[in-house]
Amino acid sequence: MPHTVALLAAASEDQGLGGTFRIVLLAALVGAVLLAWFLLRGYRGNGDDGGND
């Protein structure tokens, strides 16, 4: 049993690009939300703005 615990501990330390991938994925999601907000805010109230372009 001690060999299994040591093997699991060693495997959990070497995760590769897991943390980096999470950061990149989170940044992409935040960027997509900001881009959608920026693009869609121009369509708000276009019918009632008095013709100001």
N, CA, C and O atoms as a Tripos MOL2 file, in Angstrom:
@<TRIPOS>MOLECULE
protein
  212   211    53     0     0
PROTEIN
NO_CHARGES

@<TRIPOS>ATOM
      1 N           0.7990   -1.2100    0.0000 N.3       1 MET1
      2 CA          0.0000    0.0000    0.0000 C.3       1 MET1
      3 C           0.8460    1.2800    0.0000 C.2       1 MET1
      4 O           0.4520    2.2450   -0.6560 O.2       1 MET1
      5 N           1.9650    1.3390    0.6880 N.am      2 PRO2
      6 CA          2.7670    2.5650    0.6650 C.3       2 PRO2
      7 C           3.2730    2.9080   -0.7300 C.2       2 PRO2
      8 O           3.4500    4.0830   -1.0530 O.2       2 PRO2
      9 N           3.5060    1.8940   -1.5610 N.am      3 HIS3
     10 CA          3.9670    2.1720   -2.9200 C.3       3 HIS3
     11 C           2.8720    2.8610   -3.7320 C.2       3 HIS3
     12 O           3.1650    3.7340   -4.5490 O.2       3 HIS3
     13 N           1.6290    2.4810   -3.5150 N.am      4 THR4
     14 CA          0.5080    3.0950   -4.2270 C.3       4 THR4
     15 C           0.3550    4.5610   -3.8280 C.2       4 THR4
     16 O           0.1130    5.4140   -4.6820 O.2       4 THR4
     17 N           0.4930    4.8540   -2.5510 N.am      5 VAL5
     18 CA          0.3850    6.2380   -2.0770 C.3       5 VAL5
     19 C           1.4980    7.0860   -2.6710 C.2       5 VAL5
     20 O           1.2600    8.2210   -3.0860 O.2       5 VAL5
     21 N           2.6940    6.5520   -2.7140 N.am      6 ALA6
     22 CA          3.8190    7.2940   -3.2830 C.3       6 ALA6
     23 C           3.6280    7.5170   -4.7770 C.2       6 ALA6
     24 O           3.9690    8.5780   -5.3000 O.2       6 ALA6
     25 N           3.0900    6.5310   -5.4530 N.am      7 LEU7
     26 CA          2.8410    6.6660   -6.8890 C.3       7 LEU7
     27 C           1.7790    7.7190   -7.1690 C.2       7 LEU7
     28 O           1.9290    8.5240   -8.0880 O.2       7 LEU7
     29 N           0.7010    7.7190   -6.3780 N.am      8 LEU8
     30 CA         -0.3480    8.7270   -6.5530 C.3       8 LEU8
     31 C           0.1520   10.1240   -6.2240 C.2       8 LEU8
     32 O          -0.2270   11.0850   -6.8920 O.2       8 LEU8
     33 N           0.9910   10.2530   -5.2150 N.am      9 ALA9
     34 CA          1.5420   11.5600   -4.8500 C.3       9 ALA9
     35 C           2.4430   12.0830   -5.9570 C.2       9 ALA9
     36 O           2.4050   13.2720   -6.2760 O.2       9 ALA9
     37 N           3.2480   11.2140   -6.5420 N.am     10 ALA10
     38 CA          4.1400   11.6320   -7.6220 C.3      10 ALA10
     39 C           3.3480   12.0160   -8.8630 C.2      10 ALA10
     40 O           3.7160   12.9550   -9.5690 O.2      10 ALA10
     41 N           2.2710   11.3000   -9.1320 N.am     11 ALA11
     42 CA          1.4590   11.6010  -10.3130 C.3      11 ALA11
     43 C           0.7030   12.9110  -10.1390 C.2      11 ALA11
     44 O           0.4850   13.6280  -11.1160 O.2      11 ALA11
     45 N           0.2990   13.2350   -8.9190 N.am     12 SER12
     46 CA         -0.4570   14.4660   -8.7020 C.3      12 SER12
     47 C           0.4350   15.7050   -8.8000 C.2      12 SER12
     48 O          -0.0590   16.7900   -9.1060 O.2      12 SER12
     49 N           1.7320   15.5650   -8.5460 N.am     13 GLU13
     50 CA          2.6310   16.7150   -8.6430 C.3      13 GLU13
     51 C           2.9320   17.0870  -10.0850 C.2      13 GLU13
     52 O           3.1460   18.2630  -10.3820 O.2      13 GLU13
     53 N           2.9540   16.1270  -10.9760 N.am     14 ASP14
     54 CA          3.3080   16.3770  -12.3730 C.3      14 ASP14
     55 C           2.0380   16.4460  -13.2150 C.2      14 ASP14
     56 O           1.5940   15.4440  -13.7750 O.2      14 ASP14
     57 N           1.4550   17.6550  -13.2960 N.am     15 GLN15
     58 CA          0.1970   17.8120  -14.0310 C.3      15 GLN15
     59 C           0.3990   18.4360  -15.4060 C.2      15 GLN15
     60 O          -0.5710   18.6040  -16.1460 O.2      15 GLN15
     61 N           1.5870   18.7710  -15.7560 N.am     16 GLY16
     62 CA          1.8410   19.3210  -17.0770 C.3      16 GLY16
     63 C           1.2880   20.7230  -17.2360 C.2      16 GLY16
     64 O           1.5690   21.6050  -16.4240 O.2      16 GLY16
     65 N           0.5020   20.9300  -18.2810 N.am     17 LEU17
     66 CA         -0.0160   22.2570  -18.6100 C.3      17 LEU17
     67 C          -1.4090   22.5080  -18.0550 C.2      17 LEU17
     68 O          -2.1090   23.3880  -18.5570 O.2      17 LEU17
     69 N          -1.8340   21.7740  -17.0440 N.am     18 GLY18
     70 CA         -3.1890   21.9140  -16.5070 C.3      18 GLY18
     71 C          -3.4870   23.3120  -15.9940 C.2      18 GLY18
     72 O          -4.5170   23.8940  -16.3340 O.2      18 GLY18
     73 N          -2.5870   23.8560  -15.1730 N.am     19 GLY19
     74 CA         -2.8040   25.1900  -14.6210 C.3      19 GLY19
     75 C          -2.7560   26.2670  -15.6900 C.2      19 GLY19
     76 O          -3.5690   27.1920  -15.6880 O.2      19 GLY19
     77 N          -1.8060   26.1460  -16.5950 N.am     20 THR20
     78 CA         -1.6970   27.1170  -17.6900 C.3      20 THR20
     79 C          -2.9290   27.0680  -18.5800 C.2      20 THR20
     80 O          -3.4330   28.1040  -19.0130 O.2      20 THR20
     81 N          -3.4110   25.8590  -18.8520 N.am     21 PHE21
     82 CA         -4.5990   25.7200  -19.6970 C.3      21 PHE21
     83 C          -5.8130   26.3530  -19.0360 C.2      21 PHE21
     84 O          -6.6380   26.9630  -19.7160 O.2      21 PHE21
     85 N          -5.9350   26.2150  -17.7090 N.am     22 ARG22
     86 CA         -7.0630   26.8300  -16.9990 C.3      22 ARG22
     87 C          -7.0070   28.3460  -17.0850 C.2      22 ARG22
     88 O          -8.0360   29.0000  -17.2560 O.2      22 ARG22
     89 N          -5.8060   28.9090  -16.9680 N.am     23 ILE23
     90 CA         -5.6590   30.3660  -17.0420 C.3      23 ILE23
     91 C          -5.9990   30.8630  -18.4440 C.2      23 ILE23
     92 O          -6.7010   31.8620  -18.5950 O.2      23 ILE23
     93 N          -5.5060   30.1740  -19.4630 N.am     24 VAL24
     94 CA         -5.7830   30.5740  -20.8440 C.3      24 VAL24
     95 C          -7.2760   30.4510  -21.1430 C.2      24 VAL24
     96 O          -7.8490   31.3220  -21.7990 O.2      24 VAL24
     97 N          -7.9020   29.3850  -20.6720 N.am     25 LEU25
     98 CA         -9.3330   29.1930  -20.8940 C.3      25 LEU25
     99 C         -10.1430   30.2710  -20.1950 C.2      25 LEU25
    100 O         -11.0940   30.7950  -20.7750 O.2      25 LEU25
    101 N          -9.7920   30.6130  -18.9720 N.am     26 LEU26
    102 CA        -10.4960   31.6600  -18.2430 C.3      26 LEU26
    103 C         -10.3230   33.0150  -18.9340 C.2      26 LEU26
    104 O         -11.2810   33.7800  -19.0430 O.2      26 LEU26
    105 N          -9.1160   33.3140  -19.3980 N.am     27 ALA27
    106 CA         -8.8780   34.5790  -20.0930 C.3      27 ALA27
    107 C          -9.6640   34.6420  -21.4010 C.2      27 ALA27
    108 O         -10.1700   35.7020  -21.7670 O.2      27 ALA27
    109 N          -9.7710   33.5180  -22.1060 N.am     28 ALA28
    110 CA        -10.5450   33.4850  -23.3500 C.3      28 ALA28
    111 C         -12.0250   33.7100  -23.0790 C.2      28 ALA28
    112 O         -12.6930   34.4170  -23.8340 O.2      28 ALA28
    113 N         -12.5420   33.1170  -22.0080 N.am     29 LEU29
    114 CA        -13.9520   33.3090  -21.6740 C.3      29 LEU29
    115 C         -14.2420   34.7570  -21.2740 C.2      29 LEU29
    116 O         -15.2520   35.3290  -21.6840 O.2      29 LEU29
    117 N         -13.3580   35.3390  -20.4770 N.am     30 VAL30
    118 CA        -13.5410   36.7420  -20.0820 C.3      30 VAL30
    119 C         -13.4440   37.6500  -21.3080 C.2      30 VAL30
    120 O         -14.2160   38.5990  -21.4430 O.2      30 VAL30
    121 N         -12.5060   37.3620  -22.1920 N.am     31 GLY31
    122 CA        -12.3840   38.1480  -23.4150 C.3      31 GLY31
    123 C         -13.5990   38.0270  -24.3110 C.2      31 GLY31
    124 O         -14.0200   39.0110  -24.9200 O.2      31 GLY31
    125 N         -14.1700   36.8330  -24.4010 N.am     32 ALA32
    126 CA        -15.3710   36.6450  -25.2230 C.3      32 ALA32
    127 C         -16.5520   37.4150  -24.6470 C.2      32 ALA32
    128 O         -17.3390   37.9970  -25.3940 O.2      32 ALA32
    129 N         -16.6810   37.4220  -23.3210 N.am     33 VAL33
    130 CA        -17.7690   38.1770  -22.6870 C.3      33 VAL33
    131 C         -17.5870   39.6700  -22.9190 C.2      33 VAL33
    132 O         -18.5480   40.3700  -23.2370 O.2      33 VAL33
    133 N         -16.3710   40.1580  -22.7640 N.am     34 LEU34
    134 CA        -16.1210   41.5840  -22.9940 C.3      34 LEU34
    135 C         -16.3390   41.9730  -24.4540 C.2      34 LEU34
    136 O         -16.8640   43.0490  -24.7390 O.2      34 LEU34
    137 N         -15.9410   41.1090  -25.3710 N.am     35 LEU35
    138 CA        -16.1510   41.3850  -26.7890 C.3      35 LEU35
    139 C         -17.6380   41.4090  -27.1240 C.2      35 LEU35
    140 O         -18.0940   42.2790  -27.8650 O.2      35 LEU35
    141 N         -18.3920   40.4610  -26.5830 N.am     36 ALA36
    142 CA        -19.8370   40.4370  -26.8200 C.3      36 ALA36
    143 C         -20.4920   41.6810  -26.2500 C.2      36 ALA36
    144 O         -21.3630   42.2720  -26.8890 O.2      36 ALA36
    145 N         -20.0800   42.0890  -25.0410 N.am     37 TRP37
    146 CA        -20.6430   43.2990  -24.4420 C.3      37 TRP37
    147 C         -20.3210   44.5220  -25.2910 C.2      37 TRP37
    148 O         -21.1890   45.3650  -25.5160 O.2      37 TRP37
    149 N         -19.0900   44.6250  -25.7620 N.am     38 PHE38
    150 CA        -18.6790   45.7760  -26.5660 C.3      38 PHE38
    151 C         -19.4440   45.8310  -27.8830 C.2      38 PHE38
    152 O         -19.8720   46.9050  -28.3080 O.2      38 PHE38
    153 N         -19.6190   44.6830  -28.5290 N.am     39 LEU39
    154 CA        -20.3210   44.6660  -29.8090 C.3      39 LEU39
    155 C         -21.8200   44.8900  -29.6530 C.2      39 LEU39
    156 O         -22.4410   45.5450  -30.4890 O.2      39 LEU39
    157 N         -22.4000   44.3510  -28.5900 N.am     40 LEU40
    158 CA        -23.8480   44.4430  -28.4270 C.3      40 LEU40
    159 C         -24.3060   45.7460  -27.7870 C.2      40 LEU40
    160 O         -25.4870   46.0790  -27.8800 O.2      40 LEU40
    161 N         -23.4260   46.4880  -27.1460 N.am     41 ARG41
    162 CA        -23.8660   47.7170  -26.5000 C.3      41 ARG41
    163 C         -24.2470   48.7770  -27.5230 C.2      41 ARG41
    164 O         -25.0160   49.6840  -27.2070 O.2      41 ARG41
    165 N         -23.7320   48.6830  -28.7260 N.am     42 GLY42
    166 CA        -24.0950   49.6380  -29.7700 C.3      42 GLY42
    167 C         -25.5050   49.4450  -30.2930 C.2      42 GLY42
    168 O         -26.0690   50.3580  -30.8960 O.2      42 GLY42
    169 N         -26.0860   48.2740  -30.0730 N.am     43 TYR43
    170 CA        -27.4400   48.0010  -30.5550 C.3      43 TYR43
    171 C         -28.4960   48.3960  -29.5340 C.2      43 TYR43
    172 O         -29.6900   48.3220  -29.8230 O.2      43 TYR43
    173 N         -28.0790   48.8100  -28.3570 N.am     44 ARG44
    174 CA        -29.0410   49.1590  -27.3100 C.3      44 ARG44
    175 C         -29.6940   50.5060  -27.6230 C.2      44 ARG44
    176 O         -28.9880   51.5030  -27.7720 O.2      44 ARG44
    177 N         -30.9870   50.5560  -27.7240 N.am     45 GLY45
    178 CA        -31.7270   51.7960  -27.8800 C.3      45 GLY45
    179 C         -31.5710   52.4680  -29.2200 C.2      45 GLY45
    180 O         -31.7210   53.6870  -29.2940 O.2      45 GLY45
    181 N         -31.2760   51.7400  -30.2970 N.am     46 ASN46
    182 CA        -31.1270   52.3700  -31.6000 C.3      46 ASN46
    183 C         -32.4420   52.9000  -32.1550 C.2      46 ASN46
    184 O         -32.4210   53.7890  -33.0060 O.2      46 ASN46
    185 N         -33.5780   52.3910  -31.7080 N.am     47 GLY47
    186 CA        -34.8630   52.8480  -32.2340 C.3      47 GLY47
    187 C         -35.3370   54.1500  -31.6440 C.2      47 GLY47
    188 O         -36.1040   54.8620  -32.2930 O.2      47 GLY47
    189 N         -34.9130   54.4990  -30.4370 N.am     48 ASP48
    190 CA        -35.4550   55.6590  -29.7360 C.3      48 ASP48
    191 C         -34.4150   56.7210  -29.4270 C.2      48 ASP48
    192 O         -34.6150   57.5070  -28.5020 O.2      48 ASP48
    193 N         -33.3410   56.7760  -30.1440 N.am     49 ASP49
    194 CA        -32.2980   57.7320  -29.8080 C.3      49 ASP49
    195 C         -32.4090   59.0550  -30.5620 C.2      49 ASP49
    196 O         -31.5050   59.8850  -30.4710 O.2      49 ASP49
    197 N         -33.4630   59.2650  -31.2840 N.am     50 GLY50
    198 CA        -33.6680   60.5280  -31.9640 C.3      50 GLY50
    199 C         -32.8710   60.7030  -33.2470 C.2      50 GLY50
    200 O         -32.7830   61.8190  -33.7590 O.2      50 GLY50
    201 N         -32.3110   59.6770  -33.7610 N.am     51 GLY51
    202 CA        -31.5940   59.7440  -35.0280 C.3      51 GLY51
    203 C         -30.1490   60.1500  -34.9190 C.2      51 GLY51
    204 O         -29.5220   60.4160  -35.9440 O.2      51 GLY51
    205 N         -29.5940   60.2120  -33.7410 N.am     52 ASN52
    206 CA        -28.1840   60.5460  -33.5860 C.3      52 ASN52
    207 C         -27.3410   59.3350  -33.8980 C.2      52 ASN52
    208 O         -27.4510   58.3160  -33.2160 O.2      52 ASN52
    209 N         -26.5070   59.4200  -34.9050 N.am     53 ASP53
    210 CA        -25.6560   58.2700  -35.2770 C.3      53 ASP53
    211 C         -24.3180   58.4020  -34.6630 C.2      53 ASP53
    212 O         -23.4630   57.5380  -34.8560 O.2      53 ASP53
@<TRIPOS>BOND
     1     1     2 1
     2     2     3 1
     3     3     4 2
     4     3     5 am
     5     5     6 1
     6     6     7 1
     7     7     8 2
     8     7     9 am
     9     9    10 1
    10    10    11 1
    11    11    12 2
    12    11    13 am
    13    13    14 1
    14    14    15 1
    15    15    16 2
    16    15    17 am
    17    17    18 1
    18    18    19 1
    19    19    20 2
    20    19    21 am
    21    21    22 1
    22    22    23 1
    23    23    24 2
    24    23    25 am
    25    25    26 1
    26    26    27 1
    27    27    28 2
    28    27    29 am
    29    29    30 1
    30    30    31 1
    31    31    32 2
    32    31    33 am
    33    33    34 1
    34    34    35 1
    35    35    36 2
    36    35    37 am
    37    37    38 1
    38    38    39 1
    39    39    40 2
    40    39    41 am
    41    41    42 1
    42    42    43 1
    43    43    44 2
    44    43    45 am
    45    45    46 1
    46    46    47 1
    47    47    48 2
    48    47    49 am
    49    49    50 1
    50    50    51 1
    51    51    52 2
    52    51    53 am
    53    53    54 1
    54    54    55 1
    55    55    56 2
    56    55    57 am
    57    57    58 1
    58    58    59 1
    59    59    60 2
    60    59    61 am
    61    61    62 1
    62    62    63 1
    63    63    64 2
    64    63    65 am
    65    65    66 1
    66    66    67 1
    67    67    68 2
    68    67    69 am
    69    69    70 1
    70    70    71 1
    71    71    72 2
    72    71    73 am
    73    73    74 1
    74    74    75 1
    75    75    76 2
    76    75    77 am
    77    77    78 1
    78    78    79 1
    79    79    80 2
    80    79    81 am
    81    81    82 1
    82    82    83 1
    83    83    84 2
    84    83    85 am
    85    85    86 1
    86    86    87 1
    87    87    88 2
    88    87    89 am
    89    89    90 1
    90    90    91 1
    91    91    92 2
    92    91    93 am
    93    93    94 1
    94    94    95 1
    95    95    96 2
    96    95    97 am
    97    97    98 1
    98    98    99 1
    99    99   100 2
   100    99   101 am
   101   101   102 1
   102   102   103 1
   103   103   104 2
   104   103   105 am
   105   105   106 1
   106   106   107 1
   107   107   108 2
   108   107   109 am
   109   109   110 1
   110   110   111 1
   111   111   112 2
   112   111   113 am
   113   113   114 1
   114   114   115 1
   115   115   116 2
   116   115   117 am
   117   117   118 1
   118   118   119 1
   119   119   120 2
   120   119   121 am
   121   121   122 1
   122   122   123 1
   123   123   124 2
   124   123   125 am
   125   125   126 1
   126   126   127 1
   127   127   128 2
   128   127   129 am
   129   129   130 1
   130   130   131 1
   131   131   132 2
   132   131   133 am
   133   133   134 1
   134   134   135 1
   135   135   136 2
   136   135   137 am
   137   137   138 1
   138   138   139 1
   139   139   140 2
   140   139   141 am
   141   141   142 1
   142   142   143 1
   143   143   144 2
   144   143   145 am
   145   145   146 1
   146   146   147 1
   147   147   148 2
   148   147   149 am
   149   149   150 1
   150   150   151 1
   151   151   152 2
   152   151   153 am
   153   153   154 1
   154   154   155 1
   155   155   156 2
   156   155   157 am
   157   157   158 1
   158   158   159 1
   159   159   160 2
   160   159   161 am
   161   161   162 1
   162   162   163 1
   163   163   164 2
   164   163   165 am
   165   165   166 1
   166   166   167 1
   167   167   168 2
   168   167   169 am
   169   169   170 1
   170   170   171 1
   171   171   172 2
   172   171   173 am
   173   173   174 1
   174   174   175 1
   175   175   176 2
   176   175   177 am
   177   177   178 1
   178   178   179 1
   179   179   180 2
   180   179   181 am
   181   181   182 1
   182   182   183 1
   183   183   184 2
   184   183   185 am
   185   185   186 1
   186   186   187 1
   187   187   188 2
   188   187   189 am
   189   189   190 1
   190   190   191 1
   191   191   192 2
   192   191   193 am
   193   193   194 1
   194   194   195 1
   195   195   196 2
   196   195   197 am
   197   197   198 1
   198   198   199 1
   199   199   200 2
   200   199   201 am
   201   201   202 1
   202   202   203 1
   203   203   204 2
   204   203   205 am
   205   205   206 1
   206   206   207 1
   207   207   208 2
   208   207   209 am
   209   209   210 1
   210   210   211 1
   211   211   212 2
@<TRIPOS>SUBSTRUCTURE
     1 MET1         2 RESIDUE 1 A MET
     2 PRO2         6 RESIDUE 1 A PRO
     3 HIS3        10 RESIDUE 1 A HIS
     4 THR4        14 RESIDUE 1 A THR
     5 VAL5        18 RESIDUE 1 A VAL
     6 ALA6        22 RESIDUE 1 A ALA
     7 LEU7        26 RESIDUE 1 A LEU
     8 LEU8        30 RESIDUE 1 A LEU
     9 ALA9        34 RESIDUE 1 A ALA
    10 ALA10       38 RESIDUE 1 A ALA
    11 ALA11       42 RESIDUE 1 A ALA
    12 SER12       46 RESIDUE 1 A SER
    13 GLU13       50 RESIDUE 1 A GLU
    14 ASP14       54 RESIDUE 1 A ASP
    15 GLN15       58 RESIDUE 1 A GLN
    16 GLY16       62 RESIDUE 1 A GLY
    17 LEU17       66 RESIDUE 1 A LEU
    18 GLY18       70 RESIDUE 1 A GLY
    19 GLY19       74 RESIDUE 1 A GLY
    20 THR20       78 RESIDUE 1 A THR
    21 PHE21       82 RESIDUE 1 A PHE
    22 ARG22       86 RESIDUE 1 A ARG
    23 ILE23       90 RESIDUE 1 A ILE
    24 VAL24       94 RESIDUE 1 A VAL
    25 LEU25       98 RESIDUE 1 A LEU
    26 LEU26      102 RESIDUE 1 A LEU
    27 ALA27      106 RESIDUE 1 A ALA
    28 ALA28      110 RESIDUE 1 A ALA
    29 LEU29      114 RESIDUE 1 A LEU
    30 VAL30      118 RESIDUE 1 A VAL
    31 GLY31      122 RESIDUE 1 A GLY
    32 ALA32      126 RESIDUE 1 A ALA
    33 VAL33      130 RESIDUE 1 A VAL
    34 LEU34      134 RESIDUE 1 A LEU
    35 LEU35      138 RESIDUE 1 A LEU
    36 ALA36      142 RESIDUE 1 A ALA
    37 TRP37      146 RESIDUE 1 A TRP
    38 PHE38      150 RESIDUE 1 A PHE
    39 LEU39      154 RESIDUE 1 A LEU
    40 LEU40      158 RESIDUE 1 A LEU
    41 ARG41      162 RESIDUE 1 A ARG
    42 GLY42      166 RESIDUE 1 A GLY
    43 TYR43      170 RESIDUE 1 A TYR
    44 ARG44      174 RESIDUE 1 A ARG
    45 GLY45      178 RESIDUE 1 A GLY
    46 ASN46      182 RESIDUE 1 A ASN
    47 GLY47      186 RESIDUE 1 A GLY
    48 ASP48      190 RESIDUE 1 A ASP
    49 ASP49      194 RESIDUE 1 A ASP
    50 GLY50      198 RESIDUE 1 A GLY
    51 GLY51      202 RESIDUE 1 A GLY
    52 ASN52      206 RESIDUE 1 A ASN
    53 ASP53      210 RESIDUE 1 A ASP
